[in-house]
Amino acid sequence: MGTPELISPRSPRVIAARRLAKRNFRVKERRFIAEGPQAVREAIEHRSGGEPTLIELFATLEAAERHAEIVEAALAAGVRVHYAEDDVIAELSQTVTPQGLVGVCRFLDSPFEEILAARPKLIAVLAHVRDPGNAGTVLRCADAAGADAVVLTDASVDLYNPKSVRASVGSLFHLPVAVGVPVEQAARGLRDAGVRVLAADGAGVDLDGELDRGAMGTPTAWIFGNEAWGLPEETRALADAVVRVPIHGKAESLNLATAAAVCLYASARAQRAAGGCRSVTSS
C-alpha cells in the first residue's frame, strides 16, 4: 500500500471529514466520525457487505507510531490512511485532548425487521433519549450485558453524534442497532416476535419482585425514557408491564445509564438461570 503522505489541512478529504460534525452532512453522506484507538480498531474489524466499516483514517505521526498495529491493519484492509499534523486532527476531533486517530466510517445501523427476524432475547429500546452521552453509554451497557440489539426511536438522539459514538467506547460496532423506529412500531413488533416489553419507570412494580416471582427469564425488551421526565403515559401504556428499579438507600434516583445497566443485567441473569440466554461474559 505504500507509506501514507502528510495531508494538507486544505485537502478536500479533510474538509469533507470535518463536515461530518454536522448531522445533515452525516445523513447526506451516510458517514460518521469515530475517534481514538479503540473505536478505530473496532471499525476496522467490523464488516458491512464484506467491506470494513472504516473508510478513511487520519493519524498524527506520533499516534501512527504508538498504534502501528492499527495503521497496519487499516492499510491491510484497504483503508485509505493519511498522516496529519496535530492541528488537523484537532479540527476533526470533538474532544479536548484528541488521541491522534480519527476514522471516517460508513453508517452501520440495521433494519428493525432484521433484528426481529433474529429472534432476540434481550433488547434495549431508547425512547425520547436526547443526551448523546447517555445514548452511547446505554449502548455500551447493553453490549456488556449481552443484549442482542439496541433500538433508538425516532424521538431519540442521533446514533452517530460524535458524543454517542465516543460514549459507546466501541460497542457501537458490536451489536445491531436500529434507528428512527417509532416507539409504537417497536413495541408492537417486539411483542409480535414473542418478546415481553417492559417500560422502566419509577411508577412501576418492583424489579426485585419481578425477579423473585420468576417473571424475568423470557425474551425481554426494556424501554428507557427521557433523562429528565422519563416515559410519558402513552409510552408506558405500550408495555406489558412498567417496572421500577428499587431504591434501598436514601438516593433520590438513578441516572438513565445506571438504571439501564441494572435492568439489563437483571434480565440477563434471569435468562441465564432459565437457560434462555448466553453468558454475559461470553464474546
Secondary structure by P-SEA (a helix, b strand, c coil): cccccccccccaaaaaaaacccaaaaaaacbbbbbcaaaaaaaaaccccccccccbbbbcaaaaaaaaaaaaaaaaaccbbbbbcaaaaaaaccccccccbbbbbcbbbbbaaaaaaacccbbbbbcccccaaaaaaaaaaaaaacccbbbbcccccccccaaaaaaaccccccbbbbccccaaaaaaaaaaabbbbbbbccccccaaaaaaaccccccbbbbbccccccccaaaaaaccbbbbcccccccccccaaaaaaaaaaaaaaaaaaaccccccccc
